[in-house]
């Protein structure tokens, strides 16, 4: 019952206008006061994390982590960053954002990705290879319960405005599943084909956008019923992969990994209004919008660089050399009251 009350309280009046109402430029939580701005890049092929100073675009530190780090994720309370490594000695490695230095890894089976329930009670470990979601105590990372999923390759997700439901993508079976967190069960599954990737809810909380790397665009999904329902599809570009709302909540940036571009979708019209191409091509993957909203930082998955886009002009203003196979980088801190996980999902 306490969890239900917490979820209802988190559905604030502001969310009726926009679920991103608390993530605009400059709206940093008191919890991150005084933290230095840094970009944390997990290099999946050489098992390291590169730390970039965004003011100088210089790598200021590189440290080793367990095999194949996939994403760097902010904790719900914004006090810790977690590196999810899902191969070999699988683990979650904590980073102190005040020092930028790692702590002792926490053994965790198959953590491909990491999310947090909106009430902050659970860390939701996405165990992609094990075909399940592990709910852990968000403070201790102790396993509380696991939820098997009826699909293959569960990877990314987003939460409903009231925090009670989740829409998750399963890339290897081409499915979307809906979960009821209070009932602790999967309520429905929709087969969309292709290879669904990142999931992001529209500002009004009505439509989920799901990037499809194989089909090259976004599925528009109504997730309000027990079973997800497809509303349409918007082509964006080859290898559509990561989704990031602009700081004012009017645009959605879509990384097209297969063609070296970023498409810009207007939330109000659900249409692509621009496409930013990387000169000479590239492989933009996962990342974050800067705290002031002026830059979009994306890893170059097969290029061993990080791309920095100007969100006003669409120009690539920097390429920062990092390790091999950079993946789910995060810019931290970012605006928001709390983190829902992944590399830039705040409310």
ZALUMPA-832683 format. One record per residue (C-alpha): residue number from 1; residue in three letters; x, y, z. Coordinates in Angstrom, 1 decimal. Example, Ala and Ser with C-alpha at 12.3 -4.5 7.8 and 13.67 -1.06 7.14 Angstrom:
# ZALUMPA-832683
   k   r     px     py     pz
   1 ALA   12.3   -4.5    7.8
   2 SER   13.7   -1.1    7.1
END
This chain:
# ZALUMPA-832683
   k   r     px     py     pz
   1 UNK    0.0    0.0    0.0
   2 UNK    2.9    2.4    0.8
   3 UNK    4.2    1.8   -2.7
   4 UNK    0.9    2.6   -4.3
   5 UNK    0.6    5.9   -2.3
   6 UNK    4.1    6.8   -3.4
   7 UNK    3.3    6.2   -7.0
   8 UNK    0.2    8.3   -6.8
   9 UNK    2.1   11.2   -5.2
  10 UNK    4.7   11.1   -7.9
  11 UNK    2.0   11.8  -10.5
  12 UNK    2.1   15.6   -9.8
  13 UNK   -0.2   18.2  -11.3
  14 UNK    2.7   19.3  -13.5
  15 UNK    2.8   16.0  -15.2
  16 UNK   -0.7   16.7  -16.6
  17 UNK    1.0   19.3  -18.7
  18 UNK    4.3   17.5  -19.4
  19 UNK    6.0   14.6  -17.8
  20 UNK    9.2   16.5  -18.6
  21 UNK    8.1   19.6  -16.7
  22 UNK   10.9   19.1  -14.1
  23 UNK   13.7   18.4  -16.6
  24 UNK   14.1   21.8  -18.3
  25 UNK   17.4   23.5  -18.5
  26 UNK   18.7   24.7  -15.2
  27 UNK   16.3   22.6  -13.1
  28 UNK   18.9   20.7  -11.2
  29 UNK   18.0   18.9   -8.0
  30 UNK   19.6   20.1   -4.7
  31 UNK   21.0   16.6   -4.5
  32 UNK   23.5   17.4   -7.2
  33 UNK   24.5   20.8   -6.0
  34 UNK   28.2   21.5   -6.5
  35 UNK   28.8   18.3   -8.6
  36 UNK   31.2   18.8  -11.5
  37 UNK   29.7   18.3  -14.9
  38 UNK   31.2   15.1  -16.5
  39 UNK   30.4   12.7  -19.3
  40 UNK   30.9    9.0  -18.5
  41 UNK   31.5    6.7  -21.4
  42 UNK   31.5    2.9  -21.0
  43 UNK   33.9    1.4  -23.6
  44 UNK   32.4   -2.1  -24.2
  45 UNK   35.3   -3.5  -26.1
  46 UNK   38.2   -2.6  -23.9
  47 UNK   36.3   -2.8  -20.5
  48 UNK   36.9    0.8  -19.4
  49 UNK   35.1    3.9  -18.6
  50 UNK   36.3    7.3  -20.0
  51 UNK   35.5   10.4  -18.1
  52 UNK   35.2   13.6  -20.2
  53 UNK   35.2   17.2  -18.9
  54 UNK   32.5   18.8  -21.2
  55 UNK   33.9   22.2  -20.7
  56 UNK   37.2   21.3  -22.3
  57 UNK   36.1   18.2  -24.3
  58 UNK   39.1   16.4  -22.8
  59 UNK   39.2   12.9  -21.4
  60 UNK   40.5   13.5  -17.8
  61 UNK   40.3    9.9  -16.5
  62 UNK   40.0    6.3  -17.7
  63 UNK   39.5    3.4  -15.4
  64 UNK   38.9   -0.4  -15.8
  65 UNK   35.6   -2.1  -15.0
  66 UNK   34.3   -5.6  -15.5
  67 UNK   33.8   -7.1  -18.9
  68 UNK   31.7   -5.3  -21.5
  69 UNK   30.2   -2.3  -19.8
  70 UNK   27.0   -1.4  -21.5
  71 UNK   25.5    1.7  -19.8
  72 UNK   26.3    4.3  -17.1
  73 UNK   23.1    5.0  -15.1
  74 UNK   22.3    7.5  -12.4
  75 UNK   20.7    6.2   -9.3
  76 UNK   17.1    7.3   -8.4
  77 UNK   18.4    9.6   -5.7
  78 UNK   21.1   11.0   -8.0
  79 UNK   23.9   10.1   -5.5
  80 UNK   25.6    7.3   -7.4
  81 UNK   26.3    6.4  -11.0
  82 UNK   26.2    2.7  -11.9
  83 UNK   28.2    1.0  -14.6
  84 UNK   26.4   -2.1  -15.9
  85 UNK   28.8   -4.9  -17.1
  86 UNK   27.0   -8.0  -18.4
  87 UNK   29.8  -10.3  -19.5
  88 UNK   32.3  -12.5  -17.6
  89 UNK   32.2  -11.4  -14.0
  90 UNK   28.9   -9.5  -14.3
  91 UNK   28.5   -6.6  -12.0
  92 UNK   27.3   -3.1  -11.2
  93 UNK   30.2   -0.8  -10.5
  94 UNK   29.4    2.4   -8.5
  95 UNK   30.9    5.7   -9.3
  96 UNK   31.0    8.6   -6.9
  97 UNK   30.0   11.6   -9.1
  98 UNK   31.8   14.0   -6.7
  99 UNK   35.1   12.5   -7.5
 100 UNK   34.4   10.6  -10.7
 101 UNK   36.1    7.5   -9.3
 102 UNK   34.8    4.0   -9.1
 103 UNK   34.0    1.9   -6.0
 104 UNK   33.8   -1.8   -5.3
 105 UNK   31.8   -3.7   -8.0
 106 UNK   28.6   -5.3   -6.8
 107 UNK   28.2   -8.9   -8.3
 108 UNK   24.9   -8.8  -10.3
 109 UNK   23.8  -11.4  -12.8
 110 UNK   23.5  -10.1  -16.4
 111 UNK   23.0   -6.4  -15.9
 112 UNK   22.6   -5.2  -19.5
 113 UNK   20.7   -2.1  -18.4
 114 UNK   19.4   -0.5  -15.2
 115 UNK   16.2    1.4  -14.3
 116 UNK   14.5    2.6  -11.1
 117 UNK   10.9    2.5  -10.1
 118 UNK    9.5    6.0   -9.8
 119 UNK    9.0    5.7   -6.0
 120 UNK   12.7    4.9   -5.7
 121 UNK   12.1    1.6   -4.0
 122 UNK   13.5   -0.8   -6.5
 123 UNK   16.5   -0.9   -8.9
 124 UNK   15.2   -2.7  -12.0
 125 UNK   18.1   -4.7  -13.5
 126 UNK   17.4   -5.7  -17.2
 127 UNK   18.8   -9.2  -17.4
 128 UNK   18.7   -9.4  -21.2
 129 UNK   20.4  -12.8  -21.7
 130 UNK   18.4  -14.4  -18.8
 131 UNK   15.1  -13.2  -20.2
 132 UNK   14.0  -11.6  -16.9
 133 UNK   13.8   -8.4  -14.9
 134 UNK   15.4   -8.4  -11.5
 135 UNK   14.0   -6.1   -8.9
 136 UNK   16.6   -5.1   -6.3
 137 UNK   16.6   -2.9   -3.3
 138 UNK   17.6    0.5   -4.7
 139 UNK   19.9    1.2   -1.7
 140 UNK   21.6   -2.2   -1.1
 141 UNK   21.1   -3.8   -4.5
 142 UNK   19.9   -6.9   -2.7
 143 UNK   17.6   -9.1   -4.9
 144 UNK   13.9   -8.8   -3.8
 145 UNK   12.2  -10.7   -6.7
 146 UNK   12.5  -11.5  -10.4
 147 UNK   10.0  -11.3  -13.2
 148 UNK   10.5  -13.6  -16.2
 149 UNK    9.5  -12.0  -19.5
 150 UNK    7.8  -13.8  -22.5
 151 UNK   10.2  -12.4  -25.1
 152 UNK   13.9  -12.4  -26.2
 153 UNK   16.3   -9.5  -25.7
 154 UNK   14.5   -7.2  -23.3
 155 UNK   16.6   -4.1  -23.3
 156 UNK   14.9   -0.7  -22.9
 157 UNK   11.8    0.7  -21.3
 158 UNK    9.8    3.7  -20.0
 159 UNK    7.3    4.2  -17.3
 160 UNK    3.7    5.4  -17.4
 161 UNK    2.9    8.8  -16.0
 162 UNK    1.4    7.3  -12.8
 163 UNK    4.4    5.0  -12.4
 164 UNK    2.4    1.9  -12.2
 165 UNK    3.1    0.4  -15.7
 166 UNK    6.2   -0.2  -17.9
 167 UNK    6.4   -0.6  -21.6
 168 UNK    9.6   -2.6  -22.5
 169 UNK   11.2   -3.5  -25.8
 170 UNK   12.5   -6.9  -26.7
 171 UNK   14.9   -6.6  -29.6
 172 UNK   15.6  -10.2  -30.6
 173 UNK   12.0  -11.3  -30.8
 174 UNK   10.5   -8.0  -32.1
 175 UNK    8.1   -7.6  -29.2
 176 UNK    6.8   -5.0  -26.8
 177 UNK    5.6   -6.0  -23.4
 178 UNK    3.6   -4.2  -20.8
 179 UNK    4.1   -4.7  -17.1
 180 UNK    1.9   -3.9  -14.1
 181 UNK    4.4   -3.1  -11.3
 182 UNK    1.9   -3.4   -8.5
 183 UNK    0.6   -6.8   -9.7
 184 UNK    4.2   -7.8  -10.6
 185 UNK    3.1   -9.4  -13.9
 186 UNK    3.2   -8.9  -17.6
 187 UNK   -0.3   -7.9  -18.8
 188 UNK    0.2   -7.9  -22.6
 189 UNK    2.5   -8.4  -25.5
 190 UNK    2.6   -6.8  -29.0
 191 UNK    4.7   -8.1  -31.9
 192 UNK    6.0   -5.3  -34.0
 193 UNK    8.7   -7.1  -35.8
 194 UNK   12.0   -5.5  -36.6
 195 UNK   14.4   -4.9  -33.7
 196 UNK   12.8   -2.5  -31.2
 197 UNK   15.3   -0.5  -29.1
 198 UNK   14.9    2.6  -26.9
 199 UNK   11.5    3.6  -25.5
 200 UNK   10.4    7.1  -24.6
 201 UNK    7.0    8.5  -23.5
 202 UNK    5.6   11.6  -25.2
 203 UNK    5.4   14.8  -23.0
 204 UNK    1.6   14.4  -22.6
 205 UNK    2.0   10.8  -21.4
 206 UNK   -0.2    9.4  -24.2
 207 UNK    2.1    7.8  -26.7
 208 UNK    5.3    5.7  -26.4
 209 UNK    7.9    6.1  -29.1
 210 UNK    9.9    3.0  -29.7
 211 UNK   13.0    3.1  -31.9
 212 UNK   13.4    0.2  -34.3
 213 UNK   16.9   -0.4  -35.5
 214 UNK   15.9   -2.8  -38.3
 215 UNK   12.9   -0.9  -39.7
 216 UNK   14.6    2.5  -39.4
 217 UNK   12.1    4.5  -37.5
 218 UNK    9.7    4.9  -34.6
 219 UNK    6.7    2.8  -33.6
 220 UNK    4.0    4.9  -32.0
 221 UNK    2.3    2.9  -29.3
 222 UNK   -0.7    3.4  -27.1
 223 UNK    0.2    1.8  -23.9
 224 UNK   -2.9    2.7  -21.8
 225 UNK   -4.7   -0.6  -22.1
 226 UNK   -3.5   -4.0  -20.7
 227 UNK   -2.0   -4.8  -24.1
 228 UNK    0.0   -2.3  -26.1
 229 UNK   -1.6   -1.1  -29.4
 230 UNK    0.2    0.3  -32.4
 231 UNK   -0.9    3.7  -33.7
 232 UNK    1.5    4.3  -36.5
 233 UNK    5.1    4.4  -37.6
 234 UNK    7.5    7.3  -38.4
 235 UNK   10.5    6.7  -40.6
 236 UNK   13.6    8.4  -39.2
 237 UNK   16.7    6.8  -40.7
 238 UNK   18.7    3.6  -40.9
 239 UNK   19.4    2.0  -37.6
 240 UNK   17.1    4.1  -35.4
 241 UNK   18.4    3.5  -31.9
 242 UNK   18.5    6.1  -29.0
 243 UNK   15.8    8.6  -28.0
 244 UNK   16.3   11.8  -26.1
 245 UNK   13.8   14.7  -25.5
 246 UNK   15.0   18.2  -25.8
 247 UNK   15.2   20.2  -22.6
 248 UNK   12.1   22.2  -23.4
 249 UNK   10.2   19.0  -24.1
 250 UNK    9.2   20.0  -27.6
 251 UNK   11.5   17.8  -29.7
 252 UNK   12.8   14.2  -29.7
 253 UNK   16.3   13.4  -30.9
 254 UNK   16.7   10.1  -32.6
 255 UNK   20.1    8.6  -33.2
 256 UNK   20.3    6.7  -36.5
 257 UNK   23.2    4.4  -35.9
 258 UNK   23.2    2.8  -39.3
 259 UNK   23.6    5.9  -41.4
 260 UNK   25.5    8.4  -39.1
 261 UNK   22.7   10.9  -38.5
 262 UNK   20.3   12.3  -35.9
 263 UNK   16.6   12.9  -36.8
 264 UNK   14.6   15.5  -35.0
 265 UNK   11.0   14.8  -34.3
 266 UNK    8.4   17.4  -33.3
 267 UNK    6.3   16.0  -30.5
 268 UNK    3.3   18.2  -31.4
 269 UNK    3.0   17.1  -35.0
 270 UNK    4.8   13.7  -34.7
 271 UNK    6.8   14.5  -37.8
 272 UNK   10.5   14.6  -38.5
 273 UNK   11.5   18.2  -39.0
 274 UNK   15.3   17.9  -39.5
 275 UNK   18.1   15.4  -40.0
 276 UNK   21.6   16.1  -38.8
 277 UNK   24.3   14.1  -40.6
 278 UNK   27.8   13.4  -39.3
 279 UNK   30.4   14.6  -41.8
 280 UNK   32.1   11.5  -43.2
 281 UNK   29.5    9.2  -41.5
 282 UNK   29.5    7.6  -38.1
 283 UNK   27.7    5.3  -35.7
 284 UNK   25.7    7.5  -33.2
 285 UNK   24.3    5.3  -30.5
 286 UNK   23.3    6.1  -26.9
 287 UNK   23.9    9.3  -24.9
 288 UNK   22.4   12.3  -23.2
 289 UNK   21.3   15.9  -23.6
 290 UNK   23.6   18.4  -21.7
 291 UNK   22.2   20.0  -18.6
 292 UNK   21.7   23.3  -20.4
 293 UNK   20.1   21.6  -23.4
 294 UNK   22.5   23.1  -25.9
 295 UNK   24.3   19.9  -26.7
 296 UNK   23.5   16.3  -27.5
 297 UNK   26.3   13.8  -26.6
 298 UNK   26.2   10.4  -28.3
 299 UNK   28.7    7.5  -28.4
 300 UNK   30.1    6.4  -31.7
 301 UNK   29.6    2.7  -31.2
 302 UNK   31.8    1.6  -34.1
 303 UNK   33.9    4.7  -34.4
 304 UNK   35.6    4.9  -30.9
 305 UNK   34.6    8.5  -30.5
 306 UNK   31.9   10.6  -28.8
 307 UNK   30.0   13.0  -31.0
 308 UNK   28.8   16.4  -29.6
 309 UNK   26.0   18.0  -31.6
 310 UNK   24.8   21.6  -31.2
 311 UNK   21.1   21.2  -30.6
 312 UNK   20.3   24.5  -32.2
 313 UNK   22.2   24.2  -35.5
 314 UNK   22.5   20.4  -35.7
 315 UNK   26.2   20.7  -36.4
 316 UNK   28.8   18.3  -34.9
 317 UNK   30.9   20.6  -32.9
 318 UNK   33.3   18.0  -31.5
 319 UNK   34.5   14.4  -31.8
 320 UNK   36.2   13.2  -28.7
 321 UNK   38.4   10.1  -29.0
 322 UNK   37.6    7.4  -26.3
 323 UNK   38.1    3.7  -25.9
 324 UNK   36.8    0.9  -28.1
 325 UNK   33.1    0.2  -28.6
 326 UNK   31.7    3.2  -26.6
 327 UNK   28.0    2.5  -25.7
 328 UNK   25.6    4.0  -23.2
 329 UNK   27.2    7.2  -22.1
 330 UNK   25.7    9.6  -19.6
 331 UNK   26.1   13.4  -19.1
 332 UNK   25.8   14.1  -15.3
 333 UNK   24.3   15.8  -13.6
 334 UNK   21.1   16.4  -15.6
 335 UNK   18.0   18.3  -14.6
 336 UNK   15.2   16.4  -12.8
 337 UNK   13.9   15.5   -9.4
 338 UNK   15.0   11.9   -9.7
 339 UNK   16.3    9.3  -12.2
 340 UNK   14.3    6.5  -13.8
 341 UNK   17.5    5.0  -15.2
 342 UNK   19.1    4.4  -18.5
 343 UNK   21.3    7.3  -19.8
 344 UNK   18.9   10.2  -19.6
 345 UNK   15.5    9.3  -18.3
 346 UNK   14.5   11.8  -15.5
 347 UNK   11.3   13.2  -14.2
END
